[in-house]
Amino acid sequence: MGKIPTPQIDRLAAQGMRFTDAHSSSGVCSPSRYTLLTGRYHWRTRLQAGIVGLWEKPLIPADRLTIGGLAKQQGYRTACIGKWHLGWDWPVSADERKELVALARRRGKDKERLKPAAVTAEQQTLWQQIFSQPISGGPTAVGFDRYFGTDVPNWPPFCFIDNDRTVGIPTTLLSPADFKNHRASNQGPAVANWSLEAVLPRLRDEAVAFIEQSAKAPEPFLLYLPLTSPHTPLAVNEPWQGKSGLENACADLIMETDAVVGDVLAAIDRAGVTDETLVVFTSDNGFAPYVGAKELEARGHYPSGPLRGYKSDAWEGGHRVAFMVRYPGVVAPASQCDQLVHQADLLATFAEILAADLPADAGEDSVSLLPLLRGDDQPVRRQAVSCGMRGMPAFRDGQWKLVLGAGSGGWSKGGDAAELQLYDLADDLGETTNLAATQPDRVQAMLAAYQKIVAAGRSSPGPQQQNDVKVRPYPQP
């Protein structure tokens, strides 16, 4: 099914455990990142659907425990290097934010974004004012000692952010050429001569430098490295252009990304800390259909494998993701786990490894994977929730999956018009046969179980908690 060579990721899998039933919280990025970092389902927050928007405020409040905050409490040096996309306290007024969003949307339309545009004197003054100030509410506010990245690589501001400051002052707009072929998607402030191709190599270099420096320090370290690729922009560096032989920029970028993973693993090896370092590799959602999924399938590469759907969907292709763990001395090399796991589980897993107790208001949907990592083959969770882009939940209970609405919940077309979809994934991984009409008792029991998880404010053991907002009901009235 796969025709894109990924030797470095394959080597990582061979050195550790590969999970075949692992899930992100959503079929798109921001909500999945929230859940991975906090151990809490994103739909308990204001983010009931979609992603964190342009110039929005932080989704993670400063008092919410993250994997970075947990490690920091235990004496770790912590860093986030890469894509954040969880909002910041941008130093802008409501009117200034509206102006920035209007610019992005107006210039984001196909006919407009391909036209050259000049920056007005008023914009220059505003941008100088904004980007001369610290930007609070980002990674360093929620447990990370260090941040370096581009926030959202295909959105403004087009610049690096170092901790809470932009690297340089954006004074121009991105070139119209950068809005072609699945590169940037929203126009806005950019530093002069910004290069989309330079982003991935710079993140690699920053990650390698952090590992090398941290390995020499007395404290242990945690690095959260959310790479901007193979998300758009499909900015492939020259040595990798055409390398896949599949006439697809995303396939080439996947190969370049694989090489970056190899460089990071090599840095761990050179630092002499391989035997004491836990490495997790995963993805925030499935493959984006708009970057040539059908064309790749025509050439024999199936990005979703046997799964139905792609990025954005509540079907499995939207949120059943790659997930592998290398943990020398604990995880058996070349092992496989078929138990249900979720990215929410990282917080509780790290807490158990660190012998740290999670407070009642942290990791509300997180369970430890440590028994599975040690080779046990009993479920650590029976239930999990993953959503489509529009917020439609898919509720797992063992081998059964209930999609609480009609269709994909995302971009994919098709599916019957039934209000609910029930699939037996043990016999029907491709979700071809909706059993909801023939198993009404199971449907009602699963609906009740899902609603109980919503009302309790948590799905892991512990006292009841409050959701941040009234959770959108499903099925929709």
C-alpha positions in Angstrom: 0.0 0.0 0.0 2.9 2.3 0.6 5.3 3.5 -2.2 7.0 6.4 -0.4 10.3 5.2 1.2 10.7 6.2 4.9 13.8 4.4 6.0 14.4 6.4 9.1 10.8 6.1 10.4 10.9 2.4 9.5 14.1 2.0 11.6 12.4 3.7 14.5 9.5 1.3 14.3 11.9 -1.6 14.1 13.6 -0.4 17.3 10.3 0.0 19.2 6.6 -0.7 19.3 4.1 0.1 16.6 0.5 0.7 17.6 -2.1 -0.3 15.0 -5.2 1.2 16.7 -4.0 4.7 17.7 -6.0 7.8 17.4 -5.8 11.6 17.5 -8.6 13.6 19.0 -9.7 15.1 15.7 -9.2 14.8 12.0 -7.5 18.2 11.9 -4.5 19.7 13.7 -5.3 22.2 16.5 -7.7 20.0 18.5 -5.4 17.0 18.2 -2.5 19.1 19.5 -4.5 20.4 22.4 -5.4 16.8 23.4 -1.9 15.4 23.0 -0.4 18.1 25.2 -3.1 18.1 27.9 -4.6 14.6 28.0 -8.0 16.2 27.7 -10.5 16.0 24.8 -10.5 19.2 22.8 -14.3 19.3 22.7 -14.4 20.1 26.4 -13.0 23.6 25.4 -14.4 26.3 23.2 -13.0 24.5 20.2 -16.2 22.5 19.4 -15.3 22.3 15.7 -12.6 23.4 13.3 -9.2 24.7 14.2 -7.8 27.7 16.1 -8.3 30.6 13.8 -6.2 33.5 12.5 -4.8 35.6 15.3 -6.9 33.9 18.0 -6.3 33.8 21.7 -4.7 30.7 23.4 -6.7 27.5 23.7 -4.6 26.3 26.6 -4.8 28.5 29.7 -1.7 29.0 31.8 -3.1 26.9 34.7 -3.7 23.8 32.5 -1.1 21.1 33.0 0.7 19.9 29.8 3.3 17.3 29.1 5.8 20.1 29.2 4.6 21.4 32.5 4.6 17.9 34.0 8.2 17.3 32.9 9.2 20.7 34.2 7.8 20.0 37.6 10.0 16.9 37.7 13.1 18.9 37.0 13.3 18.5 33.2 14.5 21.0 30.7 11.6 21.4 28.3 11.3 22.7 24.7 8.7 23.0 22.0 10.2 23.4 18.5 7.9 23.6 15.5 4.3 24.3 14.7 2.2 25.6 17.6 -1.3 26.5 16.2 -2.9 26.8 19.6 -3.3 30.5 19.8 -1.4 33.4 21.4 -2.2 36.6 23.3 -1.3 38.7 20.3 -0.7 42.3 21.3 -3.6 43.6 19.2 -6.9 45.3 19.8 -10.1 43.8 18.6 -10.2 46.2 15.7 -6.6 45.5 14.8 -7.3 41.8 14.8 -10.3 42.3 12.5 -8.0 44.2 10.2 -5.4 41.4 10.1 -8.1 38.8 9.6 -9.7 40.8 6.8 -6.4 41.2 5.1 -5.8 37.4 5.3 -9.2 36.5 3.9 -9.3 39.2 1.2 -5.9 38.4 0.0 -6.5 34.7 0.5 -9.0 34.4 -2.3 -7.5 32.8 -5.4 -7.7 35.8 -7.7 -6.4 38.3 -5.1 -3.6 36.4 -3.5 -1.9 35.9 -6.9 -1.6 39.6 -7.5 1.4 41.6 -6.1 0.4 44.0 -3.3 2.1 46.8 -1.6 2.1 47.4 2.1 0.5 50.7 3.2 2.2 53.1 5.6 -0.6 52.4 8.1 0.1 48.7 7.9 3.8 49.3 8.4 3.2 51.3 11.5 0.8 48.8 12.9 3.1 45.8 12.3 6.0 47.6 13.8 3.9 48.3 16.9 2.7 44.7 17.1 5.9 42.8 16.5 8.1 45.0 18.6 6.3 43.6 21.7 6.4 40.2 23.4 3.7 37.8 22.5 2.4 36.0 25.5 0.2 32.9 26.0 2.3 30.6 23.8 4.4 27.5 24.7 6.5 29.2 27.3 3.3 30.0 29.2 2.3 26.4 29.5 5.3 24.5 30.6 8.0 24.8 28.0 11.2 26.6 28.9 12.0 27.2 25.2 10.1 27.7 22.0 11.2 28.1 18.5 9.0 27.8 15.5 6.6 29.3 12.9 3.3 29.0 14.8 1.3 28.0 11.6 3.6 27.6 8.6 1.1 28.5 5.9 -0.4 31.4 7.8 0.9 34.8 8.9 3.0 36.0 10.6 5.5 34.6 8.1 8.5 34.6 10.4 10.1 32.5 13.1 9.1 33.1 16.8 11.8 32.6 19.4 10.2 32.2 22.8 7.8 35.1 22.8 9.4 37.4 20.2 9.3 37.4 16.4 12.7 37.0 14.8 12.7 40.2 12.9 9.8 42.6 12.2 7.4 41.6 9.4 7.4 44.5 6.9 6.1 43.0 3.7 3.6 40.5 2.3 4.4 37.1 1.0 5.2 36.7 -2.7 2.2 35.7 -4.9 4.3 32.7 -6.0 4.1 31.3 -2.5 0.3 30.9 -2.8 0.5 28.4 -5.6 0.7 24.6 -5.5 -0.4 24.1 -1.9 2.0 26.4 -0.3 0.8 29.3 1.9 -3.0 29.8 2.2 -3.6 33.1 4.1 -1.8 36.4 3.3 -0.4 38.7 6.0 2.7 40.2 7.6 6.0 38.6 6.5 9.7 39.3 7.2 11.7 40.3 4.1 12.9 37.4 1.9 10.9 34.8 3.9 11.6 31.3 2.6 9.1 28.5 3.1 11.7 26.0 2.1 13.9 27.1 5.0 11.5 26.2 7.7 11.9 22.5 8.0 15.8 22.5 7.9 15.8 25.3 10.6 13.5 23.3 12.9 15.8 20.3 12.5 18.8 22.4 13.4 17.1 23.9 16.4 16.0 20.5 17.6 19.5 19.0 17.1 21.1 21.9 19.0 18.6 21.5 21.9 19.4 17.8 22.2 23.2 18.4 22.1 23.0 21.1 24.7 20.6 19.3 27.0 22.5 16.1 26.9 25.5 17.9 28.5 23.4 19.4 31.2 22.7 17.7 34.6 18.9 17.8 34.1 17.0 15.4 31.9 15.1 16.9 28.9 11.8 16.7 27.1 11.5 17.9 23.5 8.1 18.3 21.8 8.9 18.5 18.1 5.7 19.2 16.1 7.2 19.4 12.6 5.4 21.7 10.1 5.7 18.9 7.5 4.1 17.1 5.7 1.4 19.7 6.4 1.2 22.5 3.8 3.2 24.4 2.7 4.5 21.8 0.4 7.8 23.5 0.3 10.3 20.8 -0.8 14.0 21.5 -0.9 15.8 20.9 -4.1 17.6 17.6 -3.2 14.1 16.1 -2.5 12.2 17.4 -5.5 10.9 14.5 -7.5 12.7 12.1 -5.2 9.6 9.9 -4.6 9.1 9.3 -8.3 5.3 9.7 -7.7 5.0 13.2 -9.3 3.6 14.5 -6.0 5.1 17.2 -3.9 3.7 15.9 -0.7 5.3 12.5 -1.3 8.6 14.2 -1.8 8.1 16.2 1.4 7.4 13.1 3.3 10.7 11.7 2.2 12.4 15.0 3.3 10.6 14.8 6.6 11.8 11.2 7.1 15.4 12.4 6.7 14.8 15.1 9.3 13.5 12.4 11.7 16.7 10.5 11.0 18.8 13.6 11.8 17.1 14.0 15.1 17.6 10.4 16.0 21.2 10.6 15.0 21.6 13.6 17.4 20.3 11.5 20.2 22.8 8.8 19.3 25.7 11.2 19.1 24.8 12.7 22.5 25.1 9.2 24.0 21.6 9.2 25.5 19.8 6.7 23.2 19.4 4.0 25.9 17.8 6.5 28.3 15.5 8.4 25.9 11.9 7.6 25.2 10.9 8.6 21.6 7.3 8.9 20.5 6.4 9.4 16.8 2.9 10.2 15.7 0.7 12.4 13.5 -2.1 14.9 14.3 -4.5 13.6 11.6 -4.7 11.5 8.4 -3.5 12.4 4.9 -4.9 15.6 3.3 -7.0 14.6 0.3 -6.4 17.9 -1.5 -2.7 17.3 -2.0 -3.1 14.5 -4.5 -4.6 11.5 -2.6 -6.5 10.2 -5.6 -3.5 10.7 -8.0 -1.2 8.8 -5.5 -3.8 6.0 -5.4 -3.8 5.8 -9.2 0.0 5.3 -8.9 -0.4 2.5 -6.4 0.2 4.5 -3.1 -2.8 4.5 -0.8 -2.3 7.2 1.9 -5.1 5.9 4.1 -4.4 2.2 3.4 -7.5 0.2 4.0 -9.2 2.9 6.0 -12.2 5.0 4.9 -11.7 8.8 4.5 -8.8 11.2 4.9 -7.8 14.2 7.0 -10.9 16.0 8.5 -13.1 12.9 8.6 -14.7 11.1 11.6 -14.1 7.9 9.6 -10.9 6.1 10.5 -8.8 7.7 7.7 -9.2 11.0 9.5 -7.8 10.1 12.9 -6.3 6.6 13.1 -2.7 7.7 13.0 0.8 6.5 13.0 2.0 5.9 16.6 5.2 4.3 17.6 7.3 4.3 20.7 11.0 3.5 21.2 11.9 3.0 24.9 15.1 0.9 25.4 14.9 -1.5 28.2 11.1 -1.3 28.4 9.7 -1.7 24.9 10.7 -4.8 23.0 12.2 -4.0 19.6 10.0 -4.8 16.5 6.9 -5.3 18.6 3.3 -4.5 17.8 0.3 -3.5 19.9 -3.2 -3.8 18.6 -5.0 -2.4 21.6 -7.0 0.9 21.4 -4.9 3.9 22.4 -5.3 7.6 22.1 -2.9 10.6 22.0 -4.6 11.8 25.1 -2.8 9.0 26.9 0.7 10.5 26.7 0.2 12.7 29.8 -0.8 9.8 32.1 1.9 7.6 30.6 4.6 10.2 31.3 3.2 10.7 34.8 3.5 7.0 35.6 7.0 6.8 34.2 8.0 9.8 36.3 6.1 8.5 39.4 4.2 11.8 39.5 0.5 12.0 40.6 -1.7 14.0 38.3 -4.1 16.4 40.0 -7.8 15.9 39.6 -8.1 18.7 37.1 -5.4 17.4 34.7 -5.4 14.6 32.2 -9.1 14.0 32.4 -9.1 11.7 29.4 -5.7 10.2 29.8 -4.8 6.6 30.8 -1.2 5.2 31.1 0.1 3.1 28.2 3.0 1.8 30.3 1.5 -1.7 30.8 1.3 -2.0 27.0 4.8 -0.7 26.5 6.0 -3.4 28.9 4.3 -6.0 26.8 0.9 -6.6 28.4 -1.8 -7.3 25.9 -4.9 -6.3 27.9 -6.9 -3.1 27.1 -5.9 0.0 29.0 -9.0 1.7 27.7 -12.2 0.5 26.1 -13.6 3.8 25.1 -12.3 6.8 23.1 -13.6 9.8 21.2 -12.3 11.2 18.0 -14.1 13.9 16.0 -14.4 15.0 12.4 -13.5 18.6 11.5 -17.0 19.9 11.9 -17.2 18.5 15.5 -19.1 15.2 14.8 -17.9 12.6 17.3 -16.9 9.1 16.6 -17.2 7.0 19.8 -15.3 3.8 20.3 -16.3 1.1 22.7 -14.0 -1.9 22.2 -14.3 -3.1 18.6 -17.5 -1.0 18.0 -17.6 2.5 16.6 -20.5 4.8 16.7 -20.4 7.9 14.4 -22.9 10.4 15.8 -24.2 11.8 12.6 -24.5 11.3 8.8 -21.6 11.4 6.4 -17.9 11.9 7.1 -18.0 14.8 9.4 -15.3 16.3 7.2 -14.4 16.9 3.6 -15.1 13.4 2.2 -18.3 12.9 0.3 -20.5 9.9 0.4 -22.1 7.8 3.2 -25.8 7.1 3.6 -28.1 9.7 5.1 -28.7 7.7 8.3 -28.6 9.8 11.4 -26.1 7.4 13.1 -23.5 5.1 11.9 -22.4 1.9 13.7 -19.4 -0.2 12.5 -17.8 -3.4 13.8 -14.2 -2.5 13.2 -13.0 -6.1 14.0 -14.8 -7.3 10.8 -15.2 -4.1 8.9 -12.1 -1.9 9.2 -13.1 0.0 6.1 -16.5 1.0 7.5 -18.5 -0.3 4.6 -21.6 -1.6 6.4 -23.6 0.6 8.7 -25.2 -1.7 11.4 -27.1 1.1 13.3 -30.5 0.0 12.0 -30.0 -3.6 12.9 -28.5 -3.1 16.4 -30.6 -0.4 18.0 -29.9 -1.6 21.6 -26.2 -1.3 21.1 -26.6 2.1 19.5 -28.6 3.4 22.5 -26.1 1.9 25.0 -23.2 3.5 23.2 -25.0 6.9 23.1 -25.6 6.7 26.8 -22.0 5.9 27.5 -20.8 8.8 25.3 -23.2 11.2 27.0 -21.9 10.0 30.4 -18.4 10.9 29.4 -19.5 14.3 28.3 -21.4 15.0 31.5 -18.7 13.8 33.8 -16.1 16.2 32.4 -13.7 13.3 32.3 -13.4 9.7 31.0 -10.4 8.6 33.2 -10.9 7.6 36.8 -11.3 10.5 39.2 -13.7 13.1 40.6 -16.2 14.8 38.2 -14.8 17.9 36.4 -16.4 20.8 34.5 -16.2 21.2 30.8 -15.2 24.7 29.8 -18.4 25.2 27.8 -21.6 23.5 27.2 -20.6 20.7 24.8 -22.5 20.7 21.5 -25.0 17.9 21.6 -24.9 15.0 19.2 -26.8 13.8 17.3 -27.6 17.4 16.4 -31.3 18.4 17.0 
